Amino acid sequence: MPGMDHGSMPGMSTGPEASSNQPMQGMDHSSMPGMNNDAKNTGANSMGNMDHGSMKGMNHGSAAGKPDGSMKMDHGSMKDMDHRSMPGMDHSTMGGMSMGTTSSGPAVGTLPTSDGTTDQRYSAYDIHPHMMDDMITTHLLFDKLGVAYDRDGETGLQWDGQFWIGRDLNKLWIKSEGDRINGGTDGKVEAFWSHTFSPYWDFQLGARRDFGTGPKRNWAAFGIQGVAPYQFETELTAYVGEQGRTALALKAEYDLLITQRLILTPEIEASVYGKDDKARGIGAGLSDASLSLRLRYEITREIAPYIGVSFGRKFGKTASYASEEGESRSERAILAGVRIWF
């Protein structure tokens, strides 16, 4: 058998006396099926009482008798021999033999089964796949938390944050954004049940409340959020409010890695409303849109100060309402703050 180290087989003599003139001299043939046990008393070289017919794969034609009673064994013809049927043979000690399979331990590279049964990789360590989907996790992120200095010389506080808690497929998601300028606050808070329906997208159903300048407004909300092609983080949400009010909001941003720690983030936002709401300075149609660029440096992944600029503009009746109040139709501001999450 090519590659078989006979010296490691129990009963095989590995001493120097095992020469080519005395083949397999030290082998204990009595442990092999078909071997007459009485033959072991007649000398190591005598194989006359061995029943070679019981050895699968033995080439009997090559068993030529020799004057000293020894036999020449053709190992090349033993390739079909089932060595597992040979009593006393320890396969783990057969140096040089390549064993195709092992009888213990889970198979390497196997995947979880599709029929709901537990894969061997998990059962071997008393871990079950469903455990990984039952963990409750939390996440708090302030994407923007800082100040905005506009062209009129006014400085205001600005925030944009979100918090979620839940499992992989279902979460409670809370979002809030807004600003506070000259003692006046304008913002919104939203709460959603978020359900993952694909590896990169969540469906969200919940409510929104506007607060600050003007009367408060309540909305039912539903939408999707996730990662669009080319790694654009996207939120698209539709709203239905009191007195037949409707709205649609779009938000998208992209992280452009300049280095492993220096990251440029362009962001766009736009809002569309179905009807006028003069009390809050909102007109029907495309109400406002903005573009911001923020450059952050990640001291750690959780803490990253940023600087940036933002450009915003009001459209249609929203711009007219702003002019009536002495406000500008367009806005430009310098941003500075910190992005944190944990």
N, C-alpha and C positions, 0 to 999 in steps of 0.2 A: 504494500500500500504506500504509494508515494507520499512523503511528508510525515509518515507515522514513525514516532520515536518508540521503537520496541523496548528500549531500555527502561521506559517508565511504566511498562505493563507489569502488573503484579505477577510474580512467578518467573519473571525474565531475568536472567543473570546478566549484569552489566559489566562483569569483570573482564579482565584481559584474556581469560581463557576462552571467551566466546569468539572463536575465529571462524573464518569462512569455511574451513574444513569441517566444522561442527555446527551446522546451521541450527539456530533456535535451541541451542543446547540447554540453556537455563530455564526454558519455558516449562511451566507446570501444566502439562497437557491433561492431567487428570481433571482439571477444572473445566475442560471444554466438553460440550455435549458430544456424545458418541464415543468418548474415550473410555477404554476399559481401565478401571482404576487399578486392577492388578498389574497393569503394565508398568506402573511407576516403580515396581520393585525389581524390574528387569534391567534397569540402567537408563540413564538420561538419553542416550542416543537411540534407543530402541523405540520405534513407533509402529511396530508391527501390529499391535492390537488396536490401533486407533481406527475408529470408524469414520473414514473420510467422507463417506456418502452422506453423513449427517451434517456436514459443513457446507452451508449454502455458498455457492460461488467458487468451490474448490475445483481446480482443473486436475482431474484424475489422470489425464494423459501425461502430465508432467511429473507424476509421482513415480519416478524410476527407482527401482531397488538398487541399493549399493551394498557392497560386500560388508561394510561395517554396520549394516542395519539401519543407517540413517536415510532420510528421504529429503529430496530437494523440493522445496515448496515454491510454487509460482505465485508470489504475492500480487502480481499484476492482475491475476484472475479473481482476486478476492474483493474487487470493488463493489460487488453487489451483496457482500456478506453483511448481515445484520449483527453488528458487534454488541448491540444492547442485549442480545439473547445469550451472551457468553457470561455465565456466572462468575463472580469474583472480579470482574473488570470494572475499574473505577475510571469512567470516562474523563473525569476532571483532572486526572493525573497523567493523561496521555499527551505528553509534550509534543508539540509540532503538529498535532491533528487539529484541523479547523472544524469546529462543531457548528453546524448550521443554525441551530436554535438552542435556547436555554429553557429550562423547565420552570424557573422561578422568576418573579418580578414582572411588573407590567411591561407591555411592549413599548418600545421607544418610538415616539412620533405618532402615536395613535391619537384620534380626535374623539370628542364626545359623541356618543351614539345618537342617532336621530329618532330612535324609538322610545326615548324617555328613560332608558336604563342608565345606570351609573357606569361611567367609563372606569377602567382599571386604574388609570393614573390617579383618580380622585379617591377610589375606595382603598387604595394601598396606604393612603395617608389619612383616612377617615375624613375626607373632604367631599362634599356633595355639590354639584354645579349650582343647584338652586340657592345655596347659601350666598353666592356672590351677587344675586339679584335682590336679596332681602336686606342689604345694608342700607340704613338711613344716613345720608350725608347732607352737609350744609355748605353753603358758599356765600360769602359777602364780598361784593366788588363795588368800589367807587371808581368808575372810569374817569370821572372829572370831579375834582374837589379842590376849589381854589378861587382865584379872583379874576375878574375881567375888567380891563381898563379901556373904555371906549374913547372915540374921537372928541367927545364933548367934555372930556376930563372927568367923567363920572366913573367911580369904581364900585363894582358890585360883587357880591358873592355868587358863586355858581356851583351847582352840584348835579351829578348824574350817577345814580347808583341803583343796585339791584341786589336782592337777597333771595336765595331759594333753599328749600329743604325738601327732602324726599328720596325716593329710590330712583333706579335707572330709568324707569318708564314713566313714572308719575311723580310730579313735584308741585309744591305750592311756590309760586313765583311772585315776588313783590318788586315793583319798580317805582322809582320816583326821579323826577328831574325838574329843574327850575332855576330861578335866580332871585336875588334880592338887591334892589337898587334904591337908594335914597329912602330907605325905610319901607318901601313897598315890595311885596313878595308876589311873584307870579309863578305858579308851578302846578304839578299834577302828581297823583299817586295812583298806581294800578295794582290790582291783585288778580292772579290768574291760577287756574288749574292748568298745568302744562303736561301734555302727553306726547311722548316720543313715538312717531309713526315711521321713521326711517333713521338710518345711522346718523344723519346730519340735521334732521329737522324735527321741530316740535310744533304740535298744534296747541293753541292757547285759548282758553275761554274764561272770561272773568268780568271785571268792572273797573271803571276809571272815575276819579273825582278830580275836578279842576278846583283850585282854590287861589286866593290872592285877590288881584285886581278884579273888581266887578263881582256879580253874583256867582255863587258856587254852581257847578253843573255836574250832573251824574250821568254816566254812560254805561251801557252794556258793551262789552268788548269781546271780539274774537279775531284771531289771526294766526300767523305762522312766524316762527323765527328759526334761524339756523345758519349754516355756512353754505353760501352759494358757490358755484364753480369759481375757481381761482382764489378761494379762501376769503371771499367777501362775507363778513358777518352781517346778516340782514334781518330786519324786523319789518313786517307788513301787517298792520292792524286796522280793522274796521270797527266803527263805533255807531251805536244807535242810542240817541238820547231822548229827553223829554220834548214834547211838542213837535215831534217828527224830525228832530235834528239828526243829522248824519255826518260822519267824518271819516277820513282815511288818512293814516299817517305812515310814512316810509322813513326808515333809518338804515343806513349802511355805512360800514367802515372797513378799513383794510390795514393790517399791520405790515409795513415794509421794513424788513430788517436791514439796517445799514451795517451794523456789527451785531455780535451776539447780545450786546447790552443796549445799544443805541437803536431806537425804533421810531420811525415816522408813521403817524396814523392820520390819513385823510378820512374825513367823515362828512356825509351829506344827510340832511334832514329836510323833509317837505311835508306840508299839511294841506289837505283839501277838505272843504266843508260844503254841506249840501244846502244850507240856507244861512241868511244873515243873522248875526247875534250882536247887535250894536252895543248892548250893555257890556259886552266883553271885548268890543273892538274887533270883531271877526266878521268878514264878508264872505259871501258864497263864492265857490270856485277855489282856484289855487290861492291860498291865503298867505303863506310865507314859505321861504326856503332858505337854507344856510349851508355854508361850506366852511369847515375848519380844518386846520393842519396843526397837529401837536407832535412835538419831538420830545420823547421821554428817554431817560437813562435809568435802567434797572439796577439800582444798588443791590437789591436782591430781586427775585421774581415777584415778591409780594409788595415791595415798596419801590416806586419809580417816580421821581419828580419830573415835571414836564414844563415846557414853554410852548407857546403857539400863537396863532392868529385865527380870527374868525371873520367871516363875511356873511351878512344876512340881508334879506330884502323882503319887503311886504308887497303884495300884489292886489290889484282890483280894489274892491271896497274896503278891504283891510288897510290898504295904503291910504285911502281917503279918510277913513276914521282916524288914522294916526296923524294925518296932517291937521285935521280939525282939533286935535288935542295938543298940537304944537310939537309933535314928535316927528322924527325923521323917518322917511320911507326906507332908508338903508342903514345898515349898522356895520361898523368895523370895530374890532376890539383886539387887544393884546391879552393873551391868556397866560396864567402861571398857576401852578398847583401841583398836586401829587395824585398819582394813581395807586390805590392800595387794594389788596384783596387778601382774604384769609378764610 
